Structures are given as structure tokens and as C-alpha cells.
Amino acid sequence: MSYENILTATENGIQTITINRPDKLNALNKQTIGELNQAFAAAETDSQVRVIIVTGSGQKAFVAGADIAEFVNFSVEQGTALSADGQAKLFDFVQNLSKPVIGAMNGFALGGGLELALSCHIRVASNNAKMGLPEVSLGVIPGYGGTQRLAQLVGRGKALEMIMTADMITAEDALHWGLINYCTTPETLMTKCIELATKIITRSPSAIASAIRCVNANYKDGVNGFEVEIAEFGKNFGTADFKEGTTAFLEKRKPNFTGK
């Protein structure tokens, strides 16, 4: 599939999706969000893809926010639709993918860029990364899940501080607060992400998809995450991966998982 604003490449079961608008610091506009939706949806159904890494082109930015010029004159109704559509097509969509998504954050990850990283299952940032939600300096709030996912990761107090001050934090601070999983040099950012992806690929795809559903359930209103876990745990016993994993363990060999 051909895209205008993103690049995709697949190697050894790892698909890399690169947001490629360096002249705009990889800012998210409607077209880019649509292309990302298509790319993630295609990766989800591609049996050759086991793990997805999303990053930004160049060294200046992962994603430096949304394309403000696109919505500066929006009405209340249009603003509401913008948030709902973006969350459905990209941010919620990524969080609920059955395949692991690793966010490789190089440079600025601001506004919608940080919100995209927050929707990833794992986040790795280079030590030149700067993260923040600057929306209140524009008279608006984070509208792509930032008020929810940031608080889930770093706690209510730190999330409100970041949102209300609109200040950026360093990768080192992000690591300290649990916003990211690892902090690397710019040169080793993708190496670390590939290392994680390569390890994940050796595990059961069906069990990983099940685990993602369970963890996400903990953050859904009206859903008992423990009950979801019990149900998913039981379903695991009916998979070929469970049979293969337990048989391989007893036979003292490495399992060959198929995701079925």
C-alpha cells in the first residue's frame, strides 16, 4: 500500500511505521491519522507481522503535535468530532491492537505526538527526547486521550502538573516517572526497540493478545478486569499455542508458536 505521509517496512516479523513529515516535525493532520489507521489495520491482519514499531523521521521529532492550522477555525461541534474521530481511528485503535506496538520516541513528542506514544503498549525514548502536553497554552486541552492515559502512567498529580504548566520533561524524567520503559542514546533507540520486539516474537502471539485485552480492561469503566482475566485465562487452554508451549516445556525445547 502506498502512503504520502508515512513509510512502512517489515523485516523478521517486525513492521516499522515511520511518520514522514519532517518539514512539519511529523505533526499529525487528518490525512496522516487516516494513513496511520490504514497501516496499523493492515499490520494487524498481516500474518507476517508480529510486532509493530512506530517512530518519526529525522532526529528532531517523533511527532511535535497536531497540525494546528487544520482546526484553528473549528466550531464546538467540529472540535468534538475531531477528538472522537482521532481517538477512534488512531489512539484507541492502537491501544486495542492485538499485536504489541512499541513507540520509538526521537526528539519532540508533544501534544498528539505524546498521546500517540501513550497509546503504544511500550515506549522507548532517546535521551534527546522532550515530552509534553502544551495544549492549555493554546486554550484547549489534550483531546486524544492524553488526560486519561498520562494519569494512568504517572499518576494524577504529575499528569495535572504537566498538563496545567504545559511544560516539557526530559527523557530521563519520563523514565523516572514511569512514562517510558527505557531511555537510550539516539544511536541505539531503534536497536533497543528491535531487541524488545525480537524477544516478544519468541512468545505466544495468542497469549500476548489476551494479555493486552486484560490489561486494557483494567482502565474501562464498568468492566471488572479480574473477571476478564479469568475468562481470557480459560480461553488460553483452548489454543494451539498453549498446547505447544506446555509440550515444549515438558520436552525441554523451544516452542514454535503460531498464534492459533
Contacts in CASP RR format, 6 or more apart in sequence:
PFRMAT RR
TARGET T0000
AUTHOR 0000-0000-0000
METHOD contacts of the structure
MODEL  1
MSYENILTATENGIQTITINRPDKLNALNKQTIGELNQAFAAAETDSQVR
VIIVTGSGQKAFVAGADIAEFVNFSVEQGTALSADGQAKLFDFVQNLSKP
VIGAMNGFALGGGLELALSCHIRVASNNAKMGLPEVSLGVIPGYGGTQRL
AQLVGRGKALEMIMTADMITAEDALHWGLINYCTTPETLMTKCIELATKI
ITRSPSAIASAIRCVNANYKDGVNGFEVEIAEFGKNFGTADFKEGTTAFL
EKRKPNFTGK
1 8 0 8 1.000
1 38 0 8 1.000
1 39 0 8 1.000
1 42 0 8 1.000
3 35 0 8 1.000
3 38 0 8 1.000
3 39 0 8 1.000
4 31 0 8 1.000
4 35 0 8 1.000
5 19 0 8 1.000
5 20 0 8 1.000
5 21 0 8 1.000
5 29 0 8 1.000
5 31 0 8 1.000
5 32 0 8 1.000
5 35 0 8 1.000
6 17 0 8 1.000
6 18 0 8 1.000
6 19 0 8 1.000
6 20 0 8 1.000
6 32 0 8 1.000
6 35 0 8 1.000
6 36 0 8 1.000
6 39 0 8 1.000
7 16 0 8 1.000
7 17 0 8 1.000
7 18 0 8 1.000
7 20 0 8 1.000
7 57 0 8 1.000
8 15 0 8 1.000
8 16 0 8 1.000
8 17 0 8 1.000
8 18 0 8 1.000
8 39 0 8 1.000
8 43 0 8 1.000
9 15 0 8 1.000
9 16 0 8 1.000
9 18 0 8 1.000
10 16 0 8 1.000
10 46 0 8 1.000
10 48 0 8 1.000
10 49 0 8 1.000
12 198 0 8 1.000
12 201 0 8 1.000
13 48 0 8 1.000
13 49 0 8 1.000
13 50 0 8 1.000
13 51 0 8 1.000
13 201 0 8 1.000
14 49 0 8 1.000
14 50 0 8 1.000
14 51 0 8 1.000
14 52 0 8 1.000
14 53 0 8 1.000
14 194 0 8 1.000
14 197 0 8 1.000
14 198 0 8 1.000
14 201 0 8 1.000
15 43 0 8 1.000
15 46 0 8 1.000
15 49 0 8 1.000
15 51 0 8 1.000
15 52 0 8 1.000
15 53 0 8 1.000
16 52 0 8 1.000
16 53 0 8 1.000
16 54 0 8 1.000
16 55 0 8 1.000
16 190 0 8 1.000
17 36 0 8 1.000
17 39 0 8 1.000
17 40 0 8 1.000
17 43 0 8 1.000
17 52 0 8 1.000
17 53 0 8 1.000
17 54 0 8 1.000
17 55 0 8 1.000
18 54 0 8 1.000
18 55 0 8 1.000
18 56 0 8 1.000
18 57 0 8 1.000
19 26 0 8 1.000
19 28 0 8 1.000
19 32 0 8 1.000
19 36 0 8 1.000
19 54 0 8 1.000
19 55 0 8 1.000
19 56 0 8 1.000
19 57 0 8 1.000
19 62 0 8 1.000
19 63 0 8 1.000
20 26 0 8 1.000
20 56 0 8 1.000
20 57 0 8 1.000
21 27 0 8 1.000
21 32 0 8 1.000
21 57 0 8 1.000
22 57 0 8 1.000
22 58 0 8 1.000
22 60 0 8 1.000
22 61 0 8 1.000
24 64 0 8 1.000
24 67 0 8 1.000
25 60 0 8 1.000
25 61 0 8 1.000
25 63 0 8 1.000
25 64 0 8 1.000
25 65 0 8 1.000
25 108 0 8 1.000
26 56 0 8 1.000
26 57 0 8 1.000
26 61 0 8 1.000
26 62 0 8 1.000
26 63 0 8 1.000
26 64 0 8 1.000
27 63 0 8 1.000
27 64 0 8 1.000
27 65 0 8 1.000
27 66 0 8 1.000
27 67 0 8 1.000
28 63 0 8 1.000
28 65 0 8 1.000
28 66 0 8 1.000
28 67 0 8 1.000
28 90 0 8 1.000
28 112 0 8 1.000
28 113 0 8 1.000
28 116 0 8 1.000
29 66 0 8 1.000
29 67 0 8 1.000
29 70 0 8 1.000
30 70 0 8 1.000
32 67 0 8 1.000
33 86 0 8 1.000
33 89 0 8 1.000
33 90 0 8 1.000
34 89 0 8 1.000
34 90 0 8 1.000
36 54 0 8 1.000
36 89 0 8 1.000
36 90 0 8 1.000
37 89 0 8 1.000
37 90 0 8 1.000
37 93 0 8 1.000
40 52 0 8 1.000
40 90 0 8 1.000
40 93 0 8 1.000
40 94 0 8 1.000
40 97 0 8 1.000
40 101 0 8 1.000
41 93 0 8 1.000
43 49 0 8 1.000
43 52 0 8 1.000
43 97 0 8 1.000
43 99 0 8 1.000
44 97 0 8 1.000
44 98 0 8 1.000
44 99 0 8 1.000
49 99 0 8 1.000
50 99 0 8 1.000
50 197 0 8 1.000
50 200 0 8 1.000
50 201 0 8 1.000
50 205 0 8 1.000
51 99 0 8 1.000
51 100 0 8 1.000
51 101 0 8 1.000
51 102 0 8 1.000
51 197 0 8 1.000
51 200 0 8 1.000
51 201 0 8 1.000
52 97 0 8 1.000
52 99 0 8 1.000
52 100 0 8 1.000
52 101 0 8 1.000
52 102 0 8 1.000
53 101 0 8 1.000
53 102 0 8 1.000
53 103 0 8 1.000
53 104 0 8 1.000
53 190 0 8 1.000
53 193 0 8 1.000
53 194 0 8 1.000
53 197 0 8 1.000
54 94 0 8 1.000
54 101 0 8 1.000
54 102 0 8 1.000
54 103 0 8 1.000
54 104 0 8 1.000
54 116 0 8 1.000
54 120 0 8 1.000
55 62 0 8 1.000
55 103 0 8 1.000
55 104 0 8 1.000
55 105 0 8 1.000
55 106 0 8 1.000
55 189 0 8 1.000
55 190 0 8 1.000
55 193 0 8 1.000
56 62 0 8 1.000
56 63 0 8 1.000
56 104 0 8 1.000
56 106 0 8 1.000
58 106 0 8 1.000
59 106 0 8 1.000
59 107 0 8 1.000
59 128 0 8 1.000
59 186 0 8 1.000
60 107 0 8 1.000
60 108 0 8 1.000
61 106 0 8 1.000
61 107 0 8 1.000
61 108 0 8 1.000
61 109 0 8 1.000
62 103 0 8 1.000
62 104 0 8 1.000
62 105 0 8 1.000
62 106 0 8 1.000
62 107 0 8 1.000
62 108 0 8 1.000
62 109 0 8 1.000
62 113 0 8 1.000
62 116 0 8 1.000
62 117 0 8 1.000
62 129 0 8 1.000
63 108 0 8 1.000
63 109 0 8 1.000
63 110 0 8 1.000
63 111 0 8 1.000
63 112 0 8 1.000
63 113 0 8 1.000
63 114 0 8 1.000
63 116 0 8 1.000
64 108 0 8 1.000
64 109 0 8 1.000
64 110 0 8 1.000
64 113 0 8 1.000
65 108 0 8 1.000
65 110 0 8 1.000
65 111 0 8 1.000
65 112 0 8 1.000
65 113 0 8 1.000
65 114 0 8 1.000
66 111 0 8 1.000
66 112 0 8 1.000
66 144 0 8 1.000
68 138 0 8 1.000
71 78 0 8 1.000
71 79 0 8 1.000
71 82 0 8 1.000
74 82 0 8 1.000
83 143 0 8 1.000
83 144 0 8 1.000
86 144 0 8 1.000
87 143 0 8 1.000
87 144 0 8 1.000
87 145 0 8 1.000
90 116 0 8 1.000
90 119 0 8 1.000
90 144 0 8 1.000
91 115 0 8 1.000
91 116 0 8 1.000
91 118 0 8 1.000
91 119 0 8 1.000
91 144 0 8 1.000
91 145 0 8 1.000
92 119 0 8 1.000
94 101 0 8 1.000
94 116 0 8 1.000
94 119 0 8 1.000
94 120 0 8 1.000
95 119 0 8 1.000
95 120 0 8 1.000
95 121 0 8 1.000
95 149 0 8 1.000
95 216 0 8 1.000
96 212 0 8 1.000
96 216 0 8 1.000
97 212 0 8 1.000
98 205 0 8 1.000
98 208 0 8 1.000
98 209 0 8 1.000
98 212 0 8 1.000
98 213 0 8 1.000
99 205 0 8 1.000
99 208 0 8 1.000
99 209 0 8 1.000
100 121 0 8 1.000
100 122 0 8 1.000
100 197 0 8 1.000
100 200 0 8 1.000
100 208 0 8 1.000
100 212 0 8 1.000
101 119 0 8 1.000
101 120 0 8 1.000
101 121 0 8 1.000
101 122 0 8 1.000
102 120 0 8 1.000
102 121 0 8 1.000
102 122 0 8 1.000
102 123 0 8 1.000
102 124 0 8 1.000
102 193 0 8 1.000
102 196 0 8 1.000
102 197 0 8 1.000
103 117 0 8 1.000
103 120 0 8 1.000
103 122 0 8 1.000
103 123 0 8 1.000
103 124 0 8 1.000
103 193 0 8 1.000
104 124 0 8 1.000
104 189 0 8 1.000
104 190 0 8 1.000
104 193 0 8 1.000
105 117 0 8 1.000
105 123 0 8 1.000
105 124 0 8 1.000
105 125 0 8 1.000
105 126 0 8 1.000
105 129 0 8 1.000
105 131 0 8 1.000
105 171 0 8 1.000
105 180 0 8 1.000
105 189 0 8 1.000
106 125 0 8 1.000
106 126 0 8 1.000
106 128 0 8 1.000
106 129 0 8 1.000
106 186 0 8 1.000
106 189 0 8 1.000
107 126 0 8 1.000
107 128 0 8 1.000
107 129 0 8 1.000
107 130 0 8 1.000
108 129 0 8 1.000
108 130 0 8 1.000
108 168 0 8 1.000
109 116 0 8 1.000
109 117 0 8 1.000
109 125 0 8 1.000
109 129 0 8 1.000
109 130 0 8 1.000
109 131 0 8 1.000
109 132 0 8 1.000
110 130 0 8 1.000
110 131 0 8 1.000
110 132 0 8 1.000
110 133 0 8 1.000
110 134 0 8 1.000
110 168 0 8 1.000
111 132 0 8 1.000
111 133 0 8 1.000
111 134 0 8 1.000
111 135 0 8 1.000
111 142 0 8 1.000
111 144 0 8 1.000
111 146 0 8 1.000
112 142 0 8 1.000
112 144 0 8 1.000
114 131 0 8 1.000
114 132 0 8 1.000
114 133 0 8 1.000
114 146 0 8 1.000
114 150 0 8 1.000
115 133 0 8 1.000
115 142 0 8 1.000
115 143 0 8 1.000
115 144 0 8 1.000
115 145 0 8 1.000
115 146 0 8 1.000
115 149 0 8 1.000
116 144 0 8 1.000
117 123 0 8 1.000
117 131 0 8 1.000
117 180 0 8 1.000
118 145 0 8 1.000
118 146 0 8 1.000
118 149 0 8 1.000
118 150 0 8 1.000
118 153 0 8 1.000
118 179 0 8 1.000
119 145 0 8 1.000
119 149 0 8 1.000
121 212 0 8 1.000
122 181 0 8 1.000
122 196 0 8 1.000
123 179 0 8 1.000
123 180 0 8 1.000
123 181 0 8 1.000
124 180 0 8 1.000
124 181 0 8 1.000
124 182 0 8 1.000
124 183 0 8 1.000
124 184 0 8 1.000
124 189 0 8 1.000
124 192 0 8 1.000
124 193 0 8 1.000
124 196 0 8 1.000
125 131 0 8 1.000
125 171 0 8 1.000
125 174 0 8 1.000
125 175 0 8 1.000
125 180 0 8 1.000
125 182 0 8 1.000
125 183 0 8 1.000
125 184 0 8 1.000
125 189 0 8 1.000
126 171 0 8 1.000
126 183 0 8 1.000
126 184 0 8 1.000
126 185 0 8 1.000
126 186 0 8 1.000
126 188 0 8 1.000
126 189 0 8 1.000
127 170 0 8 1.000
127 171 0 8 1.000
127 172 0 8 1.000
127 183 0 8 1.000
127 184 0 8 1.000
127 185 0 8 1.000
127 186 0 8 1.000
128 171 0 8 1.000
128 186 0 8 1.000
129 170 0 8 1.000
129 171 0 8 1.000
129 174 0 8 1.000
130 168 0 8 1.000
130 169 0 8 1.000
130 170 0 8 1.000
130 171 0 8 1.000
131 168 0 8 1.000
131 169 0 8 1.000
131 170 0 8 1.000
131 171 0 8 1.000
131 174 0 8 1.000
131 179 0 8 1.000
132 162 0 8 1.000
132 166 0 8 1.000
132 167 0 8 1.000
132 168 0 8 1.000
132 169 0 8 1.000
133 142 0 8 1.000
133 146 0 8 1.000
133 150 0 8 1.000
133 162 0 8 1.000
133 163 0 8 1.000
133 166 0 8 1.000
134 166 0 8 1.000
134 168 0 8 1.000
135 141 0 8 1.000
135 142 0 8 1.000
135 143 0 8 1.000
135 163 0 8 1.000
135 166 0 8 1.000
136 163 0 8 1.000
136 164 0 8 1.000
136 166 0 8 1.000
137 166 0 8 1.000
141 147 0 8 1.000
141 163 0 8 1.000
142 150 0 8 1.000
142 163 0 8 1.000
146 163 0 8 1.000
147 159 0 8 1.000
147 163 0 8 1.000
148 219 0 8 1.000
150 159 0 8 1.000
150 162 0 8 1.000
150 163 0 8 1.000
150 179 0 8 1.000
151 157 0 8 1.000
151 159 0 8 1.000
151 160 0 8 1.000
152 219 0 8 1.000
153 159 0 8 1.000
153 177 0 8 1.000
153 178 0 8 1.000
153 179 0 8 1.000
154 162 0 8 1.000
154 177 0 8 1.000
154 178 0 8 1.000
154 179 0 8 1.000
158 177 0 8 1.000
161 167 0 8 1.000
162 169 0 8 1.000
169 177 0 8 1.000
169 179 0 8 1.000
171 180 0 8 1.000
171 183 0 8 1.000
172 183 0 8 1.000
174 180 0 8 1.000
174 183 0 8 1.000
175 182 0 8 1.000
175 183 0 8 1.000
182 192 0 8 1.000
182 196 0 8 1.000
184 191 0 8 1.000
184 192 0 8 1.000
200 208 0 8 1.000
202 254 0 8 1.000
202 257 0 8 1.000
203 257 0 8 1.000
204 239 0 8 1.000
204 241 0 8 1.000
204 242 0 8 1.000
204 244 0 8 1.000
204 245 0 8 1.000
204 255 0 8 1.000
204 257 0 8 1.000
204 259 0 8 1.000
205 241 0 8 1.000
205 257 0 8 1.000
205 258 0 8 1.000
205 259 0 8 1.000
206 236 0 8 1.000
206 239 0 8 1.000
206 240 0 8 1.000
206 241 0 8 1.000
206 242 0 8 1.000
206 257 0 8 1.000
206 259 0 8 1.000
206 260 0 8 1.000
207 236 0 8 1.000
207 239 0 8 1.000
207 241 0 8 1.000
207 242 0 8 1.000
210 232 0 8 1.000
210 233 0 8 1.000
210 235 0 8 1.000
210 236 0 8 1.000
211 232 0 8 1.000
213 228 0 8 1.000
213 232 0 8 1.000
214 225 0 8 1.000
214 228 0 8 1.000
214 229 0 8 1.000
214 232 0 8 1.000
217 223 0 8 1.000
217 224 0 8 1.000
217 225 0 8 1.000
217 228 0 8 1.000
217 229 0 8 1.000
218 225 0 8 1.000
236 242 0 8 1.000
239 259 0 8 1.000
239 260 0 8 1.000
240 258 0 8 1.000
240 259 0 8 1.000
240 260 0 8 1.000
241 255 0 8 1.000
241 257 0 8 1.000
241 258 0 8 1.000
241 259 0 8 1.000
241 260 0 8 1.000
244 255 0 8 1.000
244 256 0 8 1.000
244 257 0 8 1.000
244 258 0 8 1.000
245 255 0 8 1.000
245 257 0 8 1.000
247 255 0 8 1.000
248 254 0 8 1.000
248 255 0 8 1.000
248 256 0 8 1.000
249 255 0 8 1.000
END
